[in-house]
Amino acid sequence: MTLEEFSAGEQKTERMDKVGDALEEVLSKALSQRTITVGVYEAAKLLNVDPDNVVLCLLAADEDDDRDVALQIHFTLIQAFCCENDINILRVSNPGRLAELLLLETDGSPAASEGAAQPPDLHCVLVTVRKKETVTKLGLEP
């Protein structure tokens, strides 16, 4: 590895760390404002009803999910819809870390061991803006 390759790799890592930090901040604020939709089916319903208020779509899949054809079809359709409606898309390769960021129960938690609740579908997460914020941004508020 040359010095240039090492330097470029370091810069790429720094950029990815910055993106990760920004994503953590966005998810934290969206959680506190309750503007997050979790799950492929729930996301599809929201995109169908109110795509104008969706600002970010996270598609999360690990290596096992890459072999799930049905999930990949869902991802393709969601990505196409997001592109058509100018919604930002981020691919996430670690759904476990996403669960941590969303403060959801993980497999090692007491709630998960009860077996009463099914774990949330983290394959698709949407972040929306509140309608009042949209109105304010457009300068329509009196």
Contact map, one row per residue, 1 for C-alpha under 8 A:
1110110000000000000000000000000000000000000000000000000000000000000000000000000000000000000000000000000000000000000000000000000000000000000000
1111110000000000000000000000000000000000000000000000000000000000000000000000000000000000000000000000000000000000000000000000000000000000000000
1111111000000000000000000000000000000000000000000000000000000000000000000000000000000000000000000000000000000000000000000000000000000000000000
0111111100000000000000000000000000000000000000000000000000000000000000000000000000000000000000000000000000000000000000000000000000000000000000
1111111110000000000000000000000000000000000000000000000000000000000000000000000000000000000000000000000000000000000000000000000000000000000000
1111111111000000000000000000000000000000000000000000000000000000000000000000000000000000000000000000000000000000000000000000000000000000000000
0011111111100000000000000000000000000000000000000000000000000000000000000000000000000000000000000000000000000000000000000000000000000000000000
0001111111110000000000000000000000000000000000000000000000000000000000000000000000000000000000000000000000000000000000000000000000000000000000
0000111111111000000000000000000000000000000000000000000000000000000000000000000000000000000000000000000000000000000000000000000000000000000000
0000011111111100000000000000000000000000000000000000000000000000000000000000000000000000000000000000000000000000000000000000000000000000000000
0000001111111110000000000000000000000000000000000000000000000000000000000000000000000000000000000000000000000000000000000000000000000000000000
0000000111111111000000000000000000000000000000000000000000000000000000000000000000000000000000000000000000000000000000000000000000000000000000
0000000011111111100000000000000000000000000000000000000000000000000000000000000000000000000000000000000000000000000000000000000000000000000000
0000000001111111110000000000000000000000000000000000000000000000000000000000000000000000000000000000000000000000000000000000000000000000000000
0000000000111111111000000000000000000000000000000000000000000000000000000000000000000000000000000000000000000000000000000000000000000000000000
0000000000011111111100000000000000000000000000000000000000000000000000000000000000000000000000000000000000000000000000000000000000000000000000
0000000000001111111110000000000000000000000000000000000000000000000000000000000000000000000000000000000000000000000000000000000000000000000000
0000000000000111111111000000000000000000000000000000000000000000000000000000000000000000000000000000000000000000000000000000000000000000000000
0000000000000011111111100000000000000000000000000000000000000000000000000000000000000000000000000000000000000000000000000000000000000000000000
0000000000000001111111110000000000000000000000000000000000000000000000000000000000000000000000000000000000000000000000000000000000000000000000
0000000000000000111111111000000000000000000000000000000000000000000000000000000000000000000000000000000000000000000000000000000000000000000000
0000000000000000011111111100000000000000000000000000000000000000000000000000000000000000000000000000000000000000000000000000000000000000000000
0000000000000000001111111110000000000000000000000000000000000000000000000000000000000000000000000000000000000000000000000000000000000000000000
0000000000000000000111111111000000000000000000000000000000000000000000000000000000000000000000000000100000000000000000000000000000000000000000
0000000000000000000011111111100000000000000000000000000000000000000000000000000000000000000000000000000000000000000000000000000000000000000000
0000000000000000000001111111110000000000000000000000000000000000000000000000000000000000000000000000000000000000000000000000000000000000000000
0000000000000000000000111111111000000000000000000000000000000000000000000000000000000000000000000000110000000000000000000000001000000000000000
0000000000000000000000011111111100000000000000000000000000000000000000000000000000000000000000000000110000000000000000000000000000000000000000
0000000000000000000000001111111110000000000000000000000000000000000000000000000000000000000000000000000000000000000000000000000000000000000000
0000000000000000000000000111111111110000000000000000000000000000000000000000000000000000000000000000000000000000000000000000001100000000000000
0000000000000000000000000011111111110000000000000000000000000000000000000000000000000000000000000000010000000000000000000000000000000000000000
0000000000000000000000000001111111100000000000000000000000000000000000000000000000000000000000000000000000000000000000000000000000000000000000
0000000000000000000000000000111111100000000000000000000000000000000000000000000000000000000000000000000000000000000000000000000000000000000000
0000000000000000000000000000011111110000000000000000000000000000000000000000000000000000000000000000000000000000000000000000000000000000000000
0000000000000000000000000000011111111000000000000000000000000000000000000000000000000000000000000000000000000000000000000000001111000000000000
0000000000000000000000000000011001111100000000000000000000000000000000000000000000000000000000000000000000000000000000000000111100000000000000
0000000000000000000000000000000000111110011000000000000000000000000000000000000000000000000000000000000000000000000000000000111000000000000000
0000000000000000000000000000000000011111011000000000000000000000000000000000000000000000000000000000000000000000000000011101110000000000000000
0000000000000000000000000000000000001111111000000000000000000000000000000000000000000000000000000000000000000000000000011111100000000000000000
0000000000000000000000000000000000000111111100000000000000000000000000000100000000000000000000000000000000000000000000001111100000000000000000
0000000000000000000000000000000000000011111110000000000000000000000000000000000000000000000000000000000000000000000000000000000000000000000000
0000000000000000000000000000000000001111111111000000000000000000000000000000000000000000000000000000000000000000000000000000000000000000000000
0000000000000000000000000000000000001111111111100000000000000000000000000000000000000000000000000000000000000000000000000001110000000000000000
0000000000000000000000000000000000000001111111110000000000000000000000000000010000000000000000000000000000000000000000000000000000000000000000
0000000000000000000000000000000000000000111111111000000000000000000000000000000000000000000000000000000000000000000000000000000000000000000000
0000000000000000000000000000000000000000011111111110000000000000000000000000000000000000000000000000000000000000000000000000000000000000000000
0000000000000000000000000000000000000000001111111110010000000000000000000000000000000000000000000000000000000000000000000000000000000000000000
0000000000000000000000000000000000000000000111111110000000000000000000000000000000000000000000000000000000000000000000000000000000000000000000
0000000000000000000000000000000000000000000011111110000000000000000000000000000000000000000000000000000000000000000000000000000000000000000000
0000000000000000000000000000000000000000000001111111110000000000000000000000000000000000000000000000000000000000000000000000000000000000000000
0000000000000000000000000000000000000000000001111111110000000000000000000000000000001000000000000000000000000000000000000000000000000000000000
0000000000000000000000000000000000000000000000000111111000000000000000000000000000001000000000000000000000000000000000000000000000000000000000
0000000000000000000000000000000000000000000000000111111000000000000000000000000000000000000000000000000000000000000000000000000111100100000000
0000000000000000000000000000000000000000000000100111111110000000000000000000000000000010000000000000000000000000000000000000011110000000000000
0000000000000000000000000000000000000000000000000001111110000000000000000000000000000011000000000000000000000000000000000000011110000000000000
0000000000000000000000000000000000000000000000000000011111000000000000000000000000000011110000000000000000000000000000000000011100000000000000
0000000000000000000000000000000000000000000000000000011111100000000000000000000001000011110000000000000000000000000000000001111000000000000000
0000000000000000000000000000000000000000000000000000000111110000000000000000000000000000111100000000000000000000000000000011110000000000000000
0000000000000000000000000000000000000000000000000000000011111000000000000010000000000000111100000000000000000000000000000011100000000000000000
0000000000000000000000000000000000000000000000000000000001111100000000000000000000000000001111100100000000000000000000000111000000000000000000
0000000000000000000000000000000000000000000000000000000000111111110000000000000000000000001111100000000000000000000000000010000000000000000000
0000000000000000000000000000000000000000000000000000000000011111110000000000000000000000000011100000000000000000000000000000000000000000000000
0000000000000000000000000000000000000000000000000000000000001111111000000000000000000000000010000000000000000000000000000000000000000000000000
0000000000000000000000000000000000000000000000000000000000001111111100000000000000000000000000000000000000000000000000000000000000000000000000
0000000000000000000000000000000000000000000000000000000000001111111100100000000000000000000000000000000000000000000000000000000000000000000000
0000000000000000000000000000000000000000000000000000000000001111111110010000000000000000000000000000000000000000000000000000000000000000000000
0000000000000000000000000000000000000000000000000000000000000011111110000000000000000000000000000000000000000000000000000000000000000000000000
0000000000000000000000000000000000000000000000000000000000000001111111110000000000000000000000000000000000000000000000000000000000000000000000
0000000000000000000000000000000000000000000000000000000000000000011111111000000000000000000000000000000000000000000000000000000000000000000000
0000000000000000000000000000000000000000000000000000000000000000000111111100000000000000000000000000000000000000000000000000000000000000000000
0000000000000000000000000000000000000000000000000000000000000000100111111110000000000000000000000000000000000000000000000000000000000000000000
0000000000000000000000000000000000000000000000000000000000000000010111111111000000000000000000000000000000000000000000000000000000000000000000
0000000000000000000000000000000000000000000000000000000000000000000011111111100000000000000000000000000000000000000000000000000000000000000000
0000000000000000000000000000000000000001000000000000000000000000000001111111110000000000000000000000000000000000000000000000000000000000000000
0000000000000000000000000000000000000000000000000000000000100000000000111111111000000000000000000000000000000000000000000000000000000000000000
0000000000000000000000000000000000000000000000000000000000000000000000011111111100000000000000000000000000000000000000000000000000000000000000
0000000000000000000000000000000000000000000000000000000000000000000000001111111110000000000000000000000000000000000000000000000000000000000000
0000000000000000000000000000000000000000000100000000000000000000000000000111111111000000000000000000000000000000000000000000000000000000000000
0000000000000000000000000000000000000000000000000000000000000000000000000011111111100000100000000000000000000000000000000000000000000000000000
0000000000000000000000000000000000000000000000000000000000000000000000000001111111110000000000000000000000000000000000000000000000000000000000
0000000000000000000000000000000000000000000000000000000000000000000000000000111111111000000000000000000000000000000000000000000000000000000000
0000000000000000000000000000000000000000000000000000000010000000000000000000011111111111100000000000000000000000000000000000000000000000000000
0000000000000000000000000000000000000000000000000000000000000000000000000000001111111111000000000000000000000000000000000000000000000000000000
0000000000000000000000000000000000000000000000000000000000000000000000000000000111111110000000000000000000000000000000000000000000000000000000
0000000000000000000000000000000000000000000000000011000000000000000000000000000011111110000000000000000000000000000000000000000000000000000000
0000000000000000000000000000000000000000000000000000000000000000000000000000000001111111000000000000000000000000000000000000000000000000000000
0000000000000000000000000000000000000000000000000000011110000000000000000000000001111111100000000000000000000000000000000000000000000000000000
0000000000000000000000000000000000000000000000000000001110000000000000000000000001100111110000000000000000000000000000000000000000000000000000
0000000000000000000000000000000000000000000000000000000111100000000000000000001001000011111000000000000000000000000000000000000000000000000000
0000000000000000000000000000000000000000000000000000000111100000000000000000000000000001111100000000000000000000000000000000000000000000000000
0000000000000000000000000000000000000000000000000000000001111000000000000000000000000000111110000000000000000000000000000000000000000000000000
0000000000000000000000000000000000000000000000000000000001111000000000000000000000000000011111100100000000000000000000000000000000000000000000
0000000000000000000000000000000000000000000000000000000000011110000000000000000000000000001111100000000000000000000000000000000000000000000000
0000000000000000000000000000000000000000000000000000000000011100000000000000000000000000000111111100000000000000000000000000000000000000000000
0000000000000000000000000000000000000000000000000000000000011100000000000000000000000000000111111110000000000000000000000110000000000000000000
0000000000000000000000000000000000000000000000000000000000000000000000000000000000000000000001111111000001000000000000000000000000000000000000
0000000000000000000000000000000000000000000000000000000000000000000000000000000000000000000001111111100000000000000000000000000000000000000000
0000000000000000000000000000000000000000000000000000000000010000000000000000000000000000000101111111110000000000000000000100000000000000000000
0000000000000000000000000000000000000000000000000000000000000000000000000000000000000000000000111111111111000000000000000100000000000000000000
0000000000000000000000000000000000000000000000000000000000000000000000000000000000000000000000011111111111000000000000000000000000000000000000
0000000000000000000000010011000000000000000000000000000000000000000000000000000000000000000000001111111100000000000000000000000000000000000000
0000000000000000000000000011001000000000000000000000000000000000000000000000000000000000000000000111111100000000000000000000000000000000000000
0000000000000000000000000000000000000000000000000000000000000000000000000000000000000000000000000011111110000000000000000000000000000000000000
0000000000000000000000000000000000000000000000000000000000000000000000000000000000000000000000000011111111000000000000000000000000000000000000
0000000000000000000000000000000000000000000000000000000000000000000000000000000000000000000000000011001111101011000000100000000000000000000000
0000000000000000000000000000000000000000000000000000000000000000000000000000000000000000000000010011000111111001000000100000000000000000000000
0000000000000000000000000000000000000000000000000000000000000000000000000000000000000000000000000000000011111001100000000000000000000000000000
0000000000000000000000000000000000000000000000000000000000000000000000000000000000000000000000000000000001111101100000000000000000000000000000
0000000000000000000000000000000000000000000000000000000000000000000000000000000000000000000000000000000011111111100000000000000000000000000000
0000000000000000000000000000000000000000000000000000000000000000000000000000000000000000000000000000000000011111110000000000000000000000000000
0000000000000000000000000000000000000000000000000000000000000000000000000000000000000000000000000000000010001111111010000000000000000000000000
0000000000000000000000000000000000000000000000000000000000000000000000000000000000000000000000000000000011111111111110100000000000000000000000
0000000000000000000000000000000000000000000000000000000000000000000000000000000000000000000000000000000000111111111000000000000000000000000000
0000000000000000000000000000000000000000000000000000000000000000000000000000000000000000000000000000000000000111111110000000000000000000000000
0000000000000000000000000000000000000000000000000000000000000000000000000000000000000000000000000000000000000011111111000000000000000000000000
0000000000000000000000000000000000000000000000000000000000000000000000000000000000000000000000000000000000000001011111000000000000000000000000
0000000000000000000000000000000000000000000000000000000000000000000000000000000000000000000000000000000000000011011111100000000000000000000000
0000000000000000000000000000000000000000000000000000000000000000000000000000000000000000000000000000000000000000001111110000000000000000000000
0000000000000000000000000000000000000000000000000000000000000000000000000000000000000000000000000000000011000001000011111000000000000000000000
0000000000000000000000000000000000000110000000000000000000000000000000000000000000000000000000000000000000000000000001111100000000000000000000
0000000000000000000000000000000000000111000000000000000000000000000000000000000000000000000000000000000000000000000000111111000000000000000000
0000000000000000000000000000000000000111000000000000000000010000000000000000000000000000000000100110000000000000000000011111100000000000000000
0000000000000000000000000000000000000011000000000000000001111000000000000000000000000000000000100000000000000000000000001111100000000000000000
0000000000000000000000000000000000000111001000000000000011110000000000000000000000000000000000000000000000000000000000001111110000000000000000
0000000000000000000000000000000000011111001000000000000011100000000000000000000000000000000000000000000000000000000000000111111000000000000000
0000000000000000000000000000000000011100001000000000011111000000000000000000000000000000000000000000000000000000000000000001111100000000000000
0000000000000000000000000010010000111000000000000000011110000000000000000000000000000000000000000000000000000000000000000000111110000000000000
0000000000000000000000000000010000110000000000000000111100000000000000000000000000000000000000000000000000000000000000000000011111000000000000
0000000000000000000000000000000000100000000000000000111000000000000000000000000000000000000000000000000000000000000000000000001111101100000000
0000000000000000000000000000000000100000000000000000100000000000000000000000000000000000000000000000000000000000000000000000000111111100000000
0000000000000000000000000000000000000000000000000000100000000000000000000000000000000000000000000000000000000000000000000000000011111110000000
0000000000000000000000000000000000000000000000000000000000000000000000000000000000000000000000000000000000000000000000000000000001111111000000
0000000000000000000000000000000000000000000000000000000000000000000000000000000000000000000000000000000000000000000000000000000011111111100000
0000000000000000000000000000000000000000000000000000100000000000000000000000000000000000000000000000000000000000000000000000000011111111110000
0000000000000000000000000000000000000000000000000000000000000000000000000000000000000000000000000000000000000000000000000000000000111111111110
0000000000000000000000000000000000000000000000000000000000000000000000000000000000000000000000000000000000000000000000000000000000011111111110
0000000000000000000000000000000000000000000000000000000000000000000000000000000000000000000000000000000000000000000000000000000000001111111100
0000000000000000000000000000000000000000000000000000000000000000000000000000000000000000000000000000000000000000000000000000000000000111111100
0000000000000000000000000000000000000000000000000000000000000000000000000000000000000000000000000000000000000000000000000000000000000011111110
0000000000000000000000000000000000000000000000000000000000000000000000000000000000000000000000000000000000000000000000000000000000000011111111
0000000000000000000000000000000000000000000000000000000000000000000000000000000000000000000000000000000000000000000000000000000000000011001111
0000000000000000000000000000000000000000000000000000000000000000000000000000000000000000000000000000000000000000000000000000000000000000000111
